[in-house]
Amino acid sequence: MEIRQQLDRQRVKHIVSSYHLDGEEVHQFDRYLEELFGCYPCPLIELALVETLIDHWLSVPLVRGVAFLTAAHNKLKQWDIQPIVSTITPEQFQQISGLDPTPVFGSTELPPTCPIVRPSH
């Protein structure tokens, strides 16, 4: 596995461990997560995990384990057939995940060769 893939997976696992999303079903959760790694890019999995966290934020206790991952997977499957419409901003993603949002949302900076034309008065 390449270093980039390892780093991408580590970002996903950071979200999982930060919120103890694997719950009591660690082995089943890990197996399911490995299947998702084989089907979806890591940044999309990250977004699905954070969006699912938001969807279940007010659930007490927070849904965890395979049930949580199933909800995130359903979101991923929905995005397979419909455009991805995120309900969060890059800043919110960073606050929730503690991660740099650039791999998920892309860079918001203009390319250095892009001149900015300002209207003259």
Secondary structure, DSSP 4 states (H G I P E B T S, - for coil): --HHHHHHHHHHHHHHHHTTTTTT-HHHHHHHHHHHHHHS-HHHHHHHHHHHHHHTTT-SSPP-HHHHHHHHHHHHHHHHHS----SS-HHHHHHHH-S-SHHHH---SPPTT-PPPPPP-
